[in-house]
Amino acid sequence: MKNTSLNISIENVTKKYDEFYALKDISLNITSGEFMTLLGPSGSGKTTLLMVLAGFTNPDHGSVKFGDEEVILKPPHLRGINELHGEKPHGGRFSICIQNALRSSYSNDAALTAIGS
């Protein structure tokens, strides 16, 4: 089967809430078909980064591209991204999963998962 997924490029993304930097000059490239896991303590920016990718949060600075297309100004419903929050059986938060379901609008089969603490 031919891989038709797109690369995801995050370049110099910054998101600040008042004086707190949720993301500060973050750059990350996710290769087509790659499975990526983000690990970090509470408050390290995992959710904010995923919200920026999905379009639910606009960064103050930077670029997000799906393939060659800049998507910063593209609304969430046109990005083909889904978000799922999960809970551990004992009630603790265990994951935030954004499936890059771009196959609907971009023919993409990649998935991006972030595992939180």
Secondary structure by P-SEA (a helix, b strand, c coil): ccccbbbbbbcbbbbbccccccccbbbbbbcccbbbbbbbcccccaaaaaaaaacccccccbbbbcccccccccccccccbbbbbbbcccccccbbbbcccccccccccbbbbbbcc
